[in-house]
Amino acid sequence: MPIYVRVTINKERTEWTCQRNWDSNRWNQQAGRALGIKEEAKNLNQYLDAIQINIFQIQKEFALRNELVTSAQVRAMILHKSEEKKHSLIEVYQYHNQQFEKLVGSEFSYGTYKKFKSALKSLKDFLEWKFKKKDVYLTEVNHKFITDYEFYLKTVHKLQHNSAMVNVKNSKKLYGNVWLMIGLIKIYSNLIK
């Protein structure tokens, strides 16, 4: 059976699925938890505890601001946290290049645009070479990823140090701008709630 989360505040009730299933014969209705001592029961109960802690945290945040909270607001905040779109590296890079291309001639030269196109191609090649994937999530891009990319550019693509560093620098600038924008969007959306 699917497991639902139910939040009731001031007689207003909201429900949603937590996207987990469990055998109804091994369910403690009063506790709202799985029965059993096996790993799968423990994992499910820990997951449900985490949801409950998130709900209490949201209620606490509203209480600290002296604001009333509704069950619908709790649901929206919980689901927003768990359903936030993950952006991928190639998706963001392609979007950047599309926007950049529109600025060629007015703000940037065609030569600079070609460098970004070239960097995107080498990044795609790197992902295939290193991960056998066409794309990765931005959350997977870290210092090791960047140094592996630099190594790839110098050894497989046989780029000289300066040429490799231009690609790495352009990519780092792009990641930095993306993370800055995501952070600003989150801050702004919290301000207008």
BAPA-385518 format. One line per 3 residues: number of its first residue (from 1); their letters; for each residue z, y, x of N, C-alpha, C. Coordinates in pm, 1 decimal, decimal comma. Layout:
N
NUM	a	Z/Y/X/Z/Y/X/Z/Y/X  ...
//
This chain:
193
1	mpi	0,0/-117,7/84,3/0,0/0,0/0,0/0,0/124,6/89,3  -68,9/231,0/45,5/-64,9/355,6/122,1/71,8/422,2/110,8  112,5/489,8/216,0/241,0/559,7/217,4/213,3/707,9/194,0
4	yvr	287,7/764,5/100,8/273,9/906,6/68,2/398,0/982,7/110,2  376,6/1108,3/145,9/486,7/1199,9/174,5/502,6/1284,8/48,4  625,9/1300,1/3,9/652,7/1383,9/-113,0/756,6/1488,4/-74,6
7	vti	722,9/1613,6/-100,9/815,5/1723,5/-75,6/840,9/1791,8/-209,8  968,9/1806,7/-244,7/1006,2/1876,0/-367,4/1096,8/1992,3/-330,6  1054,5/2113,0/-370,5/1134,3/2233,2/-346,9/1139,4/2309,7/-479,0
10	nke	1260,7/2336,2/-526,1/1279,6/2407,2/-654,0/1196,7/2345,8/-766,6  1204,2/2215,5/-777,4/1136,8/2136,8/-882,5/984,4/2135,8/-870,3  931,2/2196,0/-766,0/786,8/2189,5/-740,6/761,3/2075,8/-643,6
13	rte	676,4/1981,6/-684,5/652,7/1862,2/-602,9/509,5/1861,1/-549,8  496,6/1824,0/-422,8/366,2/1811,0/-358,3/363,3/1678,7/-283,2  250,5/1610,1/-291,7/235,9/1481,3/-222,5/107,5/1480,1/-141,6
16	wtc	109,3/1397,7/-37,0/-11,4/1370,9/40,8/6,7/1239,3/113,4  -104,2/1178,9/147,4/-97,0/1052,4/219,9/-70,7/1079,4/367,3  9,5/993,1/426,9/33,4/1008,2/571,2/-61,1/917,4/650,1
19	qrn	-157,9/860,0/580,6/-262,8/777,9/641,3/-208,1/654,5/711,9  -106,2/598,8/652,8/-49,6/472,2/699,4/-31,9/382,0/578,3  -39,0/251,7/600,6/-18,2/151,8/494,6/94,7/58,2/535,4
22	wds	158,9/-2,6/433,2/266,9/-96,3/460,7/280,3/-192,1/344,6  328,6/-311,0/372,0/353,0/-413,2/270,2/470,2/-368,6/182,4  445,3/-358,1/51,4/549,7/-310,1/-40,1/669,9/-403,8/-46,0
25	nrw	651,7/-530,7/-11,9/764,5/-626,2/-8,7/857,0/-601,8/109,9  808,5/-528,3/208,1/890,5/-498,2/327,1/915,8/-347,8/335,4  951,5/-288,1/221,6/972,9/-143,7/212,6/1106,5/-114,5/146,4
28	nqq	1186,4/-27,4/206,9/1313,7/15,5/148,8/1286,7/143,1/69,3  1282,0/128,8/-63,0/1246,3/240,6/-151,1/1343,8/357,0/-138,0  1474,5/325,5/-132,4/1574,7/432,7/-125,0/1567,0/509,2/7,1
31	agr	1552,2/438,0/116,0/1547,8/501,5/247,7/1410,5/562,8/276,3  1308,7/510,6/207,0/1173,3/558,4/234,3/1125,8/515,4/372,0  1165,4/395,7/411,8/1130,9/345,8/545,1/1093,0/198,1/537,9
34	alg	1022,2/154,2/641,0/981,2/13,9/651,2/1100,9/-72,8/686,1  1103,3/-191,7/628,9/1206,2/-289,4/663,6/1154,8/-374,7/778,8  1243,9/-410,8/867,9/1205,7/-498,9/977,4/1248,4/-444,9/1111,4
37	ike	1251,4/-536,2/1208,5/1292,9/-498,3/1344,1/1178,3/-512,8/1444,3  1063,1/-557,5/1395,1/947,7/-571,9/1484,3/893,0/-434,9/1522,8  811,4/-434,8/1627,4/757,8/-310,6/1684,1/680,9/-228,7/1581,4
40	eak	600,2/-293,7/1497,6/519,7/-218,1/1400,9/606,9/-145,1/1298,9  717,1/-205,0/1257,8/809,3/-138,1/1164,6/878,4/-21,3/1234,6  920,4/-41,8/1358,4/985,4/65,5/1434,7/890,3/183,1/1455,0
43	nln	764,5/152,6/1490,3/665,3/258,8/1512,9/639,2/339,1/1385,7  625,8/268,6/1273,2/602,9/338,0/1147,3/721,6/426,9/1112,3  842,1/375,4/1128,4/961,2/454,1/1096,3/974,5/576,2/1187,9
46	qyl	939,0/561,2/1313,8/941,6/676,0/1404,9/839,2/781,0/1362,8  723,0/735,4/1319,1/619,1/826,6/1271,0/668,9/902,4/1147,7  731,0/831,5/1055,4/784,6/894,8/934,3/898,6/990,7/968,9
49	dai	980,0/953,6/1067,3/1086,6/1045,3/1113,2/1026,5/1174,6/1167,9  916,7/1162,7/1242,0/851,7/1280,1/1300,0/799,3/1372,7/1189,9  743,4/1314,4/1083,8/696,0/1395,5/971,1/813,7/1467,8/906,3
52	qin	924,1/1394,4/886,8/1042,0/1454,9/825,2/1097,4/1568,4/911,6  1099,5/1549,7/1041,1/1147,0/1654,6/1132,9/1056,2/1777,2/1122,9  923,6/1756,2/1115,5/829,8/1868,3/1099,5/857,0/1945,0/970,5
55	ifq	883,8/1873,0/863,4/912,7/1937,5/734,6/1038,8/2022,4/746,2  1144,6/1966,6/804,9/1269,3/2042,1/821,3/1248,2/2163,6/912,4  1165,5/2148,5/1015,6/1137,6/2259,1/1107,5/1067,3/2374,1/1035,2
58	iqk	972,7/2340,3/948,9/901,9/2443,2/871,3/998,9/2515,2/778,5  1084,5/2437,4/710,8/1184,0/2499,0/622,2/1277,4/2590,5/701,0  1315,3/2547,9/819,9/1404,2/2627,8/904,5/1337,4/2759,2/945,3
61	efa	1208,0/2752,5/983,5/1134,5/2872,5/1023,1/1131,3/2974,3/909,5  1106,7/2928,8/786,8/1105,8/3019,3/672,2/1245,1/3075,3/646,3  1347,9/2992,2/658,3/1485,6/3037,2/635,4/1525,1/3143,9/737,2
64	lrn	1484,5/3125,9/862,2/1517,0/3223,9/966,0/1450,9/3359,1/938,9  1337,3/3357,1/871,0/1268,3/3481,8/836,5/1312,3/3534,7/700,0  1410,7/3466,5/637,8/1459,4/3503,2/503,9/1347,5/3500,9/400,2
67	elv	1258,8/3401,5/411,2/1147,6/3387,7/318,2/1162,5/3257,5/242,2  1119,9/3258,6/117,4/1118,6/3136,0/38,5/995,5/3055,5/77,6  1009,7/2925,9/74,6/897,5/2838,5/106,8/871,8/2748,1/-12,4
70	tsa	745,3/2719,2/-36,9/709,9/2627,3/-144,8/667,7/2493,9/-84,3  668,3/2392,7/-167,5/625,2/2261,1/-118,8/477,1/2264,8/-80,2  398,4/2346,1/-150,5/255,7/2358,1/-116,6/237,1/2420,3/21,6
73	qvr	321,7/2517,6/56,6/313,7/2578,1/189,5/351,7/2476,9/297,5  454,4/2396,9/270,3/495,5/2293,7/366,7/379,9/2196,8/388,9  319,5/2151,8/279,6/207,2/2057,7/288,9/92,8/2118,5/371,0
76	ami	57,9/2243,0/340,6/-52,4/2308,4/411,3/-23,1/2319,1/560,2  100,4/2353,0/594,9/135,0/2367,1/736,7/134,3/2232,7/808,3  184,2/2129,6/743,8/184,6/1995,4/805,2/41,4/1947,2/824,6
79	lhk	-39,8/1958,5/721,0/-177,0/1908,6/730,9/-260,1/1992,8/825,7  -234,7/2122,9/830,8/-307,8/2209,0/924,5/-279,4/2166,4/1067,8  -152,8/2133,0/1095,7/-117,9/2090,4/1230,9/-187,1/1960,2/1266,9
82	see	-196,1/1866,5/1172,4/-251,3/1735,6/1205,6/-403,2/1729,9/1193,6  -464,1/1824,6/1118,3/-608,0/1818,8/1097,3/-684,6/1926,4/1174,0  -616,4/1995,3/1263,3/-682,4/2101,5/1337,7/-801,9/2043,5/1413,5
85	kkh	-915,4/2108,9/1398,3/-1038,3/2057,1/1458,4/-1028,2/2056,8/1609,8  -1065,8/1945,3/1665,8/-1072,4/1936,9/1810,7/-1212,1/1979,0/1853,1  -1218,4/2070,7/1945,9/-1347,1/2118,0/1994,3/-1385,9/2039,2/2119,1
88	sli	-1514,0/2012,2/2129,2/-1561,3/1937,2/2244,6/-1625,6/2031,2/2345,7  -1627,1/1986,5/2468,3/-1675,3/2067,7/2580,1/-1822,6/2105,2/2565,3  -1907,1/2007,4/2541,1/-2050,8/2033,6/2532,6/-2082,0/2118,9/2409,8
91	evy	-2014,3/2092,1/2298,8/-2032,2/2172,0/2177,3/-2004,6/2319,9/2206,6  -1894,1/2347,5/2273,5/-1855,5/2485,2/2304,8/-1952,8/2546,0/2406,4  -1990,9/2466,4/2505,8/-2082,3/2517,6/2609,0/-2218,0/2552,9/2547,0
94	qyh	-2267,4/2467,2/2457,5/-2395,2/2494,4/2392,5/-2386,1/2620,8/2306,7  -2276,7/2635,2/2235,2/-2256,9/2755,3/2153,5/-2255,8/2880,6/2242,8  -2184,4/2870,3/2354,5/-2180,0/2981,7/2450,1/-2320,5/3019,0/2495,3
97	nqq	-2399,9/2918,5/2532,3/-2534,3/2945,4/2582,4/-2624,8/3005,1/2474,0  -2608,4/2962,1/2349,3/-2686,0/3020,4/2240,2/-2652,9/3168,8/2223,7  -2524,0/3200,5/2229,8/-2482,3/3340,3/2218,2/-2530,1/3421,1/2339,3
100	fek	-2517,6/3362,4/2456,2/-2556,3/3429,4/2581,4/-2705,1/3462,3/2580,0  -2787,0/3366,4/2531,1/-2932,4/3384,7/2528,8/-2970,6/3509,7/2448,1  -2896,8/3537,5/2341,5/-2925,5/3653,6/2256,9/-2895,5/3785,6/2329,1
103	lvg	-2816,8/3779,0/2436,1/-2781,0/3899,7/2510,6/-2868,6/3921,5/2634,1  -2961,1/3826,8/2658,6/-3051,8/3841,2/2772,3/-3142,1/3961,8/2747,8  -3149,6/4047,1/2847,7/-3230,9/4166,9/2837,1/-3148,9/4290,6/2805,7
106	sef	-3043,3/4272,4/2724,5/-2960,6/4388,7/2690,8/-2835,3/4394,9/2777,8  -2770,9/4280,3/2799,8/-2648,7/4279,3/2880,7/-2658,0/4191,0/3004,3  -2742,5/4087,0/2994,9/-2750,8/3990,5/3104,6/-2897,1/3964,2/3139,9
109	syg	-2916,3/3915,3/3262,4/-3052,1/3882,9/3306,3/-3086,0/3739,6/3267,9  -3216,1/3711,7/3263,2/-3261,6/3576,6/3234,0/-3215,7/3479,8/3343,3  -3207,9/3528,0/3465,5/-3162,7/3443,7/3577,1/-3019,4/3393,3/3557,1
112	tyk	-2932,4/3479,4/3505,9/-2793,8/3438,4/3479,6/-2790,7/3334,6/3368,0  -2872,3/3356,9/3265,1/-2881,1/3260,0/3154,7/-2928,3/3123,9/3207,0  -3028,9/3124,0/3295,5/-3078,9/2998,2/3352,6/-2969,0/2923,7/3428,7
115	kfk	-2879,6/2998,6/3496,0/-2768,2/2935,1/3567,9/-2674,1/2863,2/3471,1  -2647,8/2926,9/3356,0/-2562,2/2861,2/3256,9/-2630,1/2737,4/3197,1  -2763,0/2745,8/3174,2/-2836,6/2630,2/3123,7/-2831,4/2515,9/3224,5
118	sal	-2848,8/2550,1/3351,2/-2845,4/2450,0/3457,7/-2705,4/2386,8/3468,2  -2604,0/2471,7/3457,0/-2466,0/2422,0/3463,5/-2438,1/2326,6/3348,4  -2489,9/2357,6/3229,7/-2471,3/2268,9/3113,6/-2537,3/2133,9/3137,6
121	ksl	-2657,5/2136,0/3191,4/-2727,0/2009,9/3219,2/-2650,0/1925,6/3320,9  -2603,1/1989,9/3427,7/-2528,4/1913,2/3529,3/-2395,8/1862,9/3471,9  -2336,0/1936,9/3380,4/-2212,1/1892,7/3316,7/-2237,4/1769,6/3230,1
124	kdf	-2347,7/1771,2/3155,5/-2383,9/1653,3/3074,8/-2407,2/1532,2/3164,9  -2478,6/1554,4/3276,3/-2504,5/1445,4/3371,1/-2373,5/1391,8/3429,3  -2281,6/1483,7/3459,9/-2151,5/1444,9/3514,3/-2074,1/1357,5/3415,4
127	lew	-2073,2/1395,9/3287,4/-2001,2/1318,2/3185,7/-2056,8/1176,5/3175,8  -2188,8/1164,2/3181,1/-2251,8/1031,0/3179,2/-2212,5/951,5/3303,0  -2216,0/1016,7/3418,6/-2187,2/950,9/3546,3/-2040,9/907,6/3555,0
130	kfk	-1950,3/996,5/3519,6/-1806,5/971,0/3537,3/-1745,7/891,7/3422,8  -1778,9/928,2/3298,1/-1709,5/871,9/3181,8/-1797,5/785,8/3093,2  -1927,8/783,2/3120,6/-2023,9/712,3/3034,4/-2014,3/765,0/2891,3
133	kkd	-1996,8/897,3/2879,5/-1986,2/964,5/2750,4/-2080,1/1083,5/2747,6  -2113,6/1126,7/2626,6/-2197,9/1244,9/2611,0/-2114,9/1372,5/2598,7  -1986,4/1359,3/2569,1/-1902,2/1476,4/2549,4/-1755,2/1435,4/2562,4
136	vyl	-1669,2/1533,3/2584,2/-1523,9/1512,4/2586,5/-1458,6/1628,2/2511,8  -1338,0/1605,3/2463,8/-1263,8/1713,2/2399,1/-1212,8/1811,7/2504,0  -1198,6/1936,1/2463,9/-1148,6/2037,7/2556,6/-1011,1/2002,2/2611,0
139	tev	-932,8/1930,8/2531,5/-798,9/1892,6/2576,4/-803,5/1795,2/2694,3  -919,0/1734,4/2717,5/-934,1/1640,8/2829,0/-971,9/1711,6/2959,0  -1005,5/1839,3/2949,2/-1046,1/1915,3/3068,1/-919,5/1967,0/3136,7
142	nhk	-898,7/1919,0/3258,3/-781,2/1960,4/3336,1/-824,1/1980,4/3482,1  -727,6/2001,4/3568,2/-758,2/2026,4/3708,9/-834,6/1909,3/3771,4  -795,1/1787,2/3742,3/-863,1/1669,3/3797,6/-1009,2/1665,1/3751,3
145	fit	-1030,8/1696,7/3624,4/-1166,6/1699,7/3569,8/-1252,8/1797,6/3650,1  -1200,7/1917,3/3674,4/-1275,0/2021,0/3747,7/-1303,9/1976,5/3890,7  -1204,6/1919,5/3958,6/-1226,7/1876,7/4097,6/-1323,6/1758,3/4103,6
148	dye	-1319,4/1668,9/4004,8/-1416,6/1559,0/3999,0/-1557,6/1613,0/3975,5  -1566,6/1714,2/3892,0/-1696,5/1777,7/3864,8/-1751,4/1842,5/3992,4  -1665,4/1910,8/4063,7/-1705,8/1972,6/4191,3/-1753,7/1865,5/4289,5
151	fyl	-1677,5/1757,1/4300,1/-1715,2/1645,4/4387,8/-1852,5/1590,3/4348,2  -1873,7/1571,6/4219,3/-2000,9/1521,2/4167,5/-2116,7/1613,2/4206,0  -2096,7/1742,9/4188,1/-2203,3/1839,0/4220,1/-2241,0/1834,1/4367,7
154	ktv	-2140,7/1814,8/4453,8/-2166,4/1814,6/4598,0/-2222,9/1681,9/4647,2  -2181,9/1571,0/4586,9/-2225,5/1440,5/4637,6/-2347,2/1384,6/4564,7  -2346,7/1386,3/4433,3/-2457,2/1327,7/4357,0/-2572,3/1426,8/4343,6
157	hkl	-2541,7/1550,5/4307,3/-2646,1/1652,4/4293,0/-2685,3/1714,5/4427,5  -2605,8/1684,2/4529,7/-2632,5/1732,7/4665,9/-2639,3/1886,0/4674,4  -2555,6/1953,0/4595,9/-2550,8/2099,0/4601,8/-2465,5/2142,6/4720,0
160	qhn	-2503,2/2253,6/4779,0/-2421,5/2313,8/4883,3/-2294,1/2368,9/4818,1  -2195,3/2395,1/4899,0/-2064,9/2439,6/4848,3/-2077,7/2560,5/4754,5  -2150,2/2664,3/4798,1/-2160,7/2786,5/4716,4/-2228,9/2760,8/4582,2
163	sam	-2333,8/2681,7/4581,3/-2403,9/2649,9/4455,7/-2314,1/2569,3/4363,0  -2242,8/2472,9/4420,1/-2150,2/2392,8/4338,9/-2042,2/2480,9/4279,5  -1990,9/2572,5/4359,9/-1881,9/2658,3/4312,9/-1928,5/2754,2/4203,3
166	vnv	-2056,4/2794,8/4203,1/-2109,3/2879,3/4094,6/-2100,6/2802,3/3962,9  -2142,7/2674,7/3964,5/-2134,2/2591,8/3843,0/-1989,2/2575,6/3798,2  -1900,3/2545,8/3891,9/-1759,0/2526,0/3859,0/-1699,8/2656,0/3805,8
169	kns	-1733,6/2767,8/3873,0/-1680,6/2898,2/3831,2/-1727,1/2933,5/3690,2  -1855,6/2911,4/3662,0/-1906,6/2939,1/3527,9/-1837,1/2853,0/3423,7  -1814,6/2727,4/3457,5/-1746,8/2637,2/3363,9/-1602,9/2679,9/3343,3
172	kkl	-1532,9/2715,4/3452,2/-1393,6/2759,2/3440,1/-1383,3/2885,5/3355,8  -1478,8/2977,2/3376,1/-1477,9/3101,6/3299,3/-1494,6/3069,0/3150,7  -1585,7/2975,7/3121,7/-1607,9/2936,0/2983,0/-1482,4/2873,9/2923,6
175	ygn	-1417,8/2778,8/2995,7/-1295,8/2714,8/2943,2/-1188,6/2819,3/2918,6  -1173,7/2909,4/3013,9/-1071,2/3013,4/3000,4/-1095,2/3099,4/2878,1  -1220,6/3139,8/2855,1/-1253,4/3220,5/2737,6/-1227,9/3143,3/2609,1
178	vwl	-1262,6/3014,3/2608,9/-1240,8/2931,0/2489,5/-1093,2/2921,0/2458,8  -1011,7/2890,4/2559,6/-867,4/2875,5/2535,0/-805,4/3007,5/2493,0  -854,0/3118,3/2549,0/-805,0/3249,5/2508,4/-837,4/3274,2/2361,1
181	mig	-961,2/3245,2/2319,6/-1001,2/3266,9/2180,3/-921,9/3177,6/2085,7  -903,9/3050,0/2120,3/-826,5/2959,8/2034,9/-684,4/3011,6/2020,6  -624,8/3057,6/2130,0/-489,3/3112,6/2125,5/-481,6/3236,0/2038,2
184	lik	-580,2/3326,4/2050,3/-580,7/3447,5/1968,4/-598,3/3415,2/1820,3  -683,2/3319,4/1789,8/-704,3/3279,4/1650,3/-574,9/3224,8/1591,1  -503,7/3141,5/1668,3/-377,6/3085,8/1619,2/-274,5/3196,0/1596,3
187	iys	-264,5/3289,3/1690,3/-167,9/3399,7/1676,5/-202,8/3482,7/1553,7  -332,6/3515,5/1537,1/-375,2/3598,5/1424,4/-347,5/3526,8/1293,1  -380,1/3396,0/1285,7/-360,1/3324,0/1159,6/-212,2/3315,3/1125,0
190	nli	-124,1/3309,6/1225,6/20,5/3309,2/1198,2/66,9/3445,4/1148,8  5,5/3552,5/1197,4/45,2/3687,4/1156,3/8,6/3716,6/1011,8  -105,0/3661,5/964,9/-148,7/3694,6/829,9/-94,0/3599,5/724,2
193	k	-15,7/3500,4/761,3/41,8/3407,4/663,3/143,6/3476,9/577,8
//
